[in-house]
Amino acid sequence: MPLSPRISVVIPTHNRPELFAEALQSVMQQTASDWEAIIVDDGSTPPVSLGSLAENMAEKLRLLRHTSPKGGPAAKNTGAQAARGDIIAFLDDDDLYAPAYLERALHVLDRYPQVDVVFMGVSWFGANARWGEEAYRQAMQKILQEAGGSEAEPGVTLFGDALVGALLNRVPMAFQRPVVRRRAFEAIGGYRVGCLLWDCDWATRAALQVPTALLIEGVYRQRADNQGFSSKPDRQLEHLLSGIEIRDMLLQTMATQPQYKHKSGLFREAAAKSWFNLAYYYYKSGRPEKVLAAWWQSQKRQVKVGRTKLLIRLLLSALWRGRGQAQRPQA
């Protein structure tokens, strides 16, 4: 049997052969050499064939297949379960690794053995790269202020408990790009199938359970070419509902696991805020019949007087509309 590689790179793919070929090539060009790539074909039609992509590296590549599409989280879990390396990395089939990606991740994990997950900094390319980079920069600035952390060396930040609270507010792309020790991945649990924001969910669970770090350098190259599905702007409502699901589930976890009880207030506040954001979305989108139910769910999780302003706005709007209808001349 061949010796196990140091690091396993999981690449899920579905019906994007050209982009997948670019992603795989970026792994083959890594400065670190002790890796394997596990390609999970998530029900592509036609099935993925490595063919000439393997070149002379066939011994480093393993191809697994779902006979029908199961989605990104299931595909990543399949790859992680098959990993032989002590460390697992992930690469989406429309993105790229910078040449030093694996080398830089291994440096952090080797130098700081207490760290179980290193989140990898992101840089952007493609038609919408400028917008993505700016939004990412602003989100990273905010989360680093909220999470604190300590600079272990230039470009490497080690986090404590405060990262959990920061991730409940926002999860910038870097925190959706982990490199993780296999034993820690097993302890944290895999990606949650059926959750739209599954990368965000996993990052929060990881920060809650194990020591984490951030490599700020943008060595994960994120494509911004309108090719993504879950990030499209018309899915705002689905994002809000998924955020609620994540926070409510974490809140339930607090009640069943005593070691996290001291954080229950933090998760209660986050869940309440998520429900209120949904109520405000319904208010802005002209769906008053749904506002009260979402607002009430927010108050059930954390009573906050300031949030009654939304109800006052809703009532005033209804009164104004009612008065306008009453004053209309009859035909």
C-alpha positions in Angstrom: 0.0 0.0 0.0 1.3 3.5 -0.8 2.1 5.8 2.1 -0.6 8.1 3.1 -0.2 11.7 1.9 0.1 14.5 4.3 -2.9 16.4 3.1 -6.1 15.4 1.2 -7.7 18.0 -1.2 -11.4 17.4 -1.7 -12.8 18.8 -5.0 -16.6 18.3 -5.5 -17.7 19.0 -9.1 -21.0 18.9 -11.1 -21.3 19.7 -14.8 -18.5 22.2 -15.0 -15.7 20.4 -16.9 -13.8 23.4 -18.0 -13.8 25.1 -14.7 -13.0 21.9 -12.9 -10.0 21.3 -15.2 -8.7 24.7 -14.1 -9.3 24.0 -10.4 -7.5 20.6 -10.6 -4.6 22.2 -12.5 -4.1 24.7 -9.7 -3.7 21.8 -7.3 -1.2 20.0 -9.5 0.9 23.2 -9.5 1.3 23.4 -5.7 4.7 24.0 -4.3 3.9 21.4 -1.6 4.1 17.9 -3.0 2.8 15.6 -0.3 -0.9 15.7 -1.3 -3.7 13.7 -2.8 -6.7 15.1 -4.7 -10.1 13.4 -4.1 -12.5 14.4 -6.9 -16.1 13.8 -6.1 -18.2 13.8 -9.2 -21.7 14.8 -7.9 -23.8 13.2 -10.6 -22.4 15.0 -13.6 -23.8 14.2 -17.1 -21.7 13.0 -18.7 -19.6 11.6 -15.8 -16.3 13.2 -15.1 -13.3 11.6 -16.8 -9.9 12.7 -15.8 -8.3 11.6 -19.0 -5.4 13.9 -20.0 -6.0 16.0 -16.9 -4.2 13.4 -14.8 -1.0 13.8 -16.9 1.7 12.0 -15.0 0.1 12.5 -11.6 -2.5 9.7 -11.8 -1.2 8.2 -8.5 -2.2 11.4 -6.7 -5.8 11.5 -8.0 -8.8 9.6 -6.8 -12.2 9.8 -8.5 -15.4 9.1 -6.5 -18.9 9.4 -8.0 -22.4 10.1 -6.8 -24.8 8.4 -9.2 -27.2 11.4 -8.8 -26.5 14.9 -7.6 -26.5 15.3 -3.8 -25.2 18.8 -3.5 -22.0 20.5 -2.3 -22.1 19.6 1.4 -22.8 15.9 0.7 -20.0 15.8 -1.9 -17.5 17.4 0.4 -18.5 15.0 3.2 -18.0 12.0 0.8 -14.5 13.3 0.0 -13.6 13.9 3.6 -14.7 10.5 4.6 -12.4 9.0 2.0 -9.4 11.2 2.9 -6.2 9.4 3.8 -4.3 12.5 4.8 -4.1 13.8 8.4 -5.2 17.2 7.1 -8.1 18.0 4.8 -8.5 20.9 2.4 -11.4 21.8 0.1 -11.5 23.4 -3.3 -14.7 24.3 -5.2 -14.7 23.4 -8.8 -15.0 27.0 -10.0 -12.1 28.4 -7.8 -8.3 28.1 -7.8 -5.5 27.6 -5.3 -2.5 30.0 -5.5 0.6 27.9 -5.9 1.6 28.2 -2.3 -1.8 27.5 -0.8 -1.1 24.1 0.7 2.4 25.1 1.8 1.1 28.1 3.6 -1.6 26.1 5.3 0.8 23.4 6.4 3.2 26.0 7.8 0.5 27.4 10.1 -0.7 23.9 11.3 2.9 22.7 11.9 4.0 25.8 13.7 0.9 26.0 15.9 0.0 22.4 16.9 -2.8 23.7 19.1 -4.6 25.0 16.1 -7.1 22.5 14.5 -8.5 24.7 11.7 -6.8 27.4 9.7 -9.1 29.6 7.7 -7.5 30.7 4.4 -7.5 34.3 3.1 -9.2 35.0 -0.2 -8.4 37.0 -3.3 -10.9 37.5 -6.1 -10.8 37.3 -9.9 -13.4 37.5 -12.7 -15.8 40.0 -14.0 -17.2 41.0 -10.6 -13.8 40.8 -8.8 -13.7 44.4 -7.8 -17.1 44.3 -6.1 -16.3 41.0 -4.4 -12.9 42.2 -3.1 -14.4 45.4 -1.7 -17.3 43.6 0.1 -14.8 41.0 1.4 -12.4 43.7 2.7 -15.2 45.5 4.6 -16.5 42.3 6.1 -13.1 41.1 7.2 -12.3 44.4 8.8 -15.5 44.2 10.9 -15.0 40.6 11.9 -11.4 41.0 12.9 -12.5 44.0 15.1 -15.2 41.9 16.7 -13.3 38.6 17.1 -10.1 40.1 18.5 -7.5 37.4 18.2 -3.8 37.7 18.6 -1.2 38.1 15.9 1.1 35.0 16.2 3.3 36.2 13.4 2.8 38.6 10.5 -0.3 37.5 8.6 -1.4 34.8 11.0 -4.0 35.4 13.7 -5.0 33.0 16.5 -8.5 33.2 17.8 -10.2 32.6 21.1 -13.9 32.4 22.1 -14.8 35.8 20.7 -14.7 34.5 17.1 -17.9 32.6 17.7 -19.9 35.8 18.4 -18.3 37.5 15.4 -19.3 34.7 13.0 -22.9 34.9 14.2 -23.0 38.4 12.7 -21.2 37.7 9.4 -19.1 34.9 7.8 -16.6 36.5 5.3 -15.4 34.1 2.5 -12.1 33.4 4.3 -14.0 31.7 7.1 -15.7 29.5 4.5 -12.3 28.2 3.2 -10.9 25.9 6.0 -8.0 23.6 6.1 -8.6 21.2 9.0 -7.0 18.3 10.8 -8.9 15.2 10.0 -9.6 14.3 13.6 -11.0 17.8 14.2 -13.3 17.5 11.2 -14.6 14.2 12.6 -15.2 15.9 16.0 -16.8 19.0 14.6 -19.0 17.0 12.2 -19.4 17.2 8.5 -21.1 19.8 6.4 -24.8 19.9 7.1 -26.8 18.6 4.1 -29.9 20.6 3.3 -28.5 23.8 4.8 -28.1 26.6 2.1 -25.4 28.4 4.0 -23.6 25.2 5.0 -20.1 26.7 4.8 -21.2 29.4 7.3 -22.8 26.8 9.6 -19.6 24.7 9.6 -17.3 27.6 10.3 -19.4 28.6 13.4 -19.5 25.1 14.7 -15.7 24.8 14.2 -15.1 28.1 16.1 -17.3 26.9 18.9 -15.5 23.6 19.3 -11.8 23.8 18.4 -8.9 26.3 18.3 -8.8 28.2 15.0 -6.5 30.5 13.1 -6.6 32.8 10.1 -4.0 33.1 7.3 -4.7 36.6 6.0 -2.8 36.2 2.7 -5.3 35.8 -0.2 -4.1 32.4 -1.4 -7.6 31.0 -2.1 -8.6 32.5 -5.4 -12.3 33.1 -5.5 -14.0 33.3 -8.9 -16.6 36.1 -9.3 -18.1 35.6 -12.7 -21.9 35.2 -11.9 -21.3 31.4 -12.0 -22.4 30.8 -8.4 -25.9 29.8 -7.6 -26.5 30.3 -3.9 -24.9 33.8 -3.9 -27.4 35.3 -6.5 -29.2 38.4 -5.2 -32.7 37.0 -5.8 -32.1 34.4 -3.1 -32.1 36.9 -0.2 -35.1 35.4 1.4 -33.6 31.9 1.3 -30.4 33.3 2.9 -32.4 34.9 5.7 -34.3 31.6 6.4 -31.1 29.6 6.3 -29.4 32.0 8.8 -32.4 31.6 11.1 -32.2 27.8 10.8 -28.4 27.9 11.7 -28.8 30.1 14.7 -31.9 28.3 16.1 -30.1 25.0 15.8 -27.1 26.4 17.6 -29.4 27.8 20.3 -30.9 24.3 20.8 -27.4 22.9 21.1 -26.7 25.2 24.0 -29.6 23.7 25.9 -28.4 20.1 25.5 -24.7 20.6 26.0 -23.7 22.1 29.4 -20.2 23.0 28.3 -21.7 25.7 26.0 -24.4 27.0 28.4 -22.3 30.1 29.2 -22.8 31.1 25.5 -26.6 30.7 25.4 -27.2 34.4 25.7 -25.0 35.1 22.7 -26.9 32.6 20.6 -30.2 33.8 21.9 -29.4 37.3 20.8 -28.2 36.1 17.4 -31.3 34.1 16.8 -33.6 37.0 17.8 -31.7 39.3 15.4 -32.1 36.8 12.6 -35.9 36.7 13.0 -36.1 40.4 13.3 -34.1 40.8 10.0 -36.7 38.5 8.4 -39.5 40.7 9.8 -37.9 43.8 8.4 -37.4 42.1 5.0 -41.1 41.3 4.9 -41.9 44.9 5.8 -39.7 46.3 3.1 -41.1 43.9 0.5 -44.7 44.8 1.2 -45.8 41.6 3.0 -47.3 42.9 6.2 -49.2 39.7 6.9 -45.8 38.0 7.6 -44.2 40.8 9.6 -46.0 40.1 12.9 -45.2 36.4 13.0 -41.5 36.9 12.3 -41.3 39.8 14.8 -43.0 37.6 17.5 -40.5 34.8 17.0 -37.7 37.4 17.5 -39.3 38.6 20.8 -39.7 35.0 22.0 -35.9 34.5 21.7 -35.0 37.8 23.2 -37.3 40.6 24.3 -36.1 43.9 23.0 -38.2 47.1 23.3 -36.4 48.9 20.5 -37.7 46.3 17.9 -41.3 47.5 18.5 -40.5 50.5 16.2 -41.0 48.1 13.3 -44.5 47.3 14.5 -45.3 51.0 14.9 -44.1 51.6 11.3 -46.3 48.8 10.1 -49.4 50.1 11.9 -48.9 53.6 10.7 -48.5 52.4 7.1 -51.7 50.4 7.4 -53.6 53.4 8.8 -52.2 55.6 6.1 -53.3 53.2 3.4 -56.7 52.7 5.0 -57.2 56.5 5.2 -56.2 56.9 1.5 -58.7 54.2 0.5 -61.5 55.8 2.5 -61.0 59.2 0.9 -61.1 57.9 -2.6 -64.2 59.1 -4.5 -66.7 56.3 -5.2 -67.3 55.5 -8.9 
